[in-house]
């Protein structure tokens, strides 16, 4: 029993488990924001233009069955909005990461001459 508890403790303390937990929490929060954007901002905006907040009421009958194609249309629209929002966020994040990598290093405000002398010093140290 002791090895089981030790193994479980090791499992919980591994970094990737903690990373996964953080990702799930942030993902849930992000989902709430995207759902609110979809349901509280974009769909009412589309309703103002098209006259309906959703397409859920759109149906047609085949015999005794009712085909609710409007619900499907609403879910497809929700998916497209969510996918586009995630795309924009990922693209923005990627762009910010690229800018961060390309940003000039902080050299303490050295002049061009001081920077050149520093490079020469470093080369001489390396060759010595």
N, C-alpha and C positions, 0 to 999 in steps of 0.2 A: 504494500500500500504506500510505503514511503516513496518508492521510485515513481509511482504514478503521480503523486502530488508534486514531486520534484520536476518531473517531466512537464506537468501542467504549468508549473511556475515558469520554467524555461520557455515554454511555448508563449505564455502571456507576455513575457519580458522581451521577446524578440522584437526588433524594430519594425519589421514589416506588418506585424499584427497591430501595433499602435498606429502606423501609417494608414492601414486599412480602416481602423476605427475612426480616425480623423476624417478620412475621405468619405465615409458613410455619413457622418454628421454634417459635414460641409455640403455634401450632395443633397441631403434632405433639406437643408436650409435653402440651397440654390433652387431646388424643385419648388419650394413654397413661393419663392420670388417669381420664378418663371410662370407658375400657375396663376399667381395674382396678376402678372402682366397680361397673360392670355385672357383670363376670365374677367378682370376688372378694368382693363384698359383697351385692349385690342378688339375683343369681341363686341363690347358696347359701341366702340367706334365703328365697327363694321355694321352693327345694328342700326346706327344712325344713318349710315349710307344706304344699306339694303333693306331696312325696315324690320329686321328680325335679329335678336341677339344670338340665336343659334338656329340651326337647321333641324333640330330634333323633331319638330312637328311635321316634317315632310315625310309622307308615307304614300304607298299605293297598295291596293289589295289585289291578291290573286286567289280567287275562290274565297275560302274562309280565312286565309292567312293574310297578315299585314306585314308588308316589307317596310321597315323603318330605315330607309336609305339616308334620311336626313341626319340621324344619329351617327351613322358612319361618316357622312360628310363633315359633321362637326368634329369628330375625332381625328379625321385626316387633317383638317385645318389646325386643330390644336397641335398635332404632331409637327406639322410644317412650321408653325410659330415657335415651338419649343426647339426644334432642330436648328432653325435659323438663329435663335437666341444663343444656343450653345455654340454654334459655329462662330458667331461674332465674338463671344467671350474668349473662346480658344484662340481665335485669330489675333485678338487684342493682346492676350497674354503672350502669345508667341512673339508678336512684334515688340512688346516691352522687354522680353528676354533678349531679343536681338539687340535692342538699343542698349541694354545693360552690358552686354558683352563688348559692344563697340565703344562704349563710353571711355573717354581718356582716363588713364590712371591718375590718381592724385599724386602729384610730384612735389607738393608743398609749396607751389608757386615759384619754382626755380626758373631763372632766366634761361634763355637758349644756351648761353655760354656755360652756365653752371651745369645744365643738363648734359652738355657735350663733355665737360670735364668729368662728370660722374660716370658716363659711359666709358671714357678712356680709362679711368681708375678701375672700373670693374673688369675691363678687358685685360689690364695689366695684372690684376690679381688672379684672374683665371689662368693666364699663361705662366705665372710664376711658380 
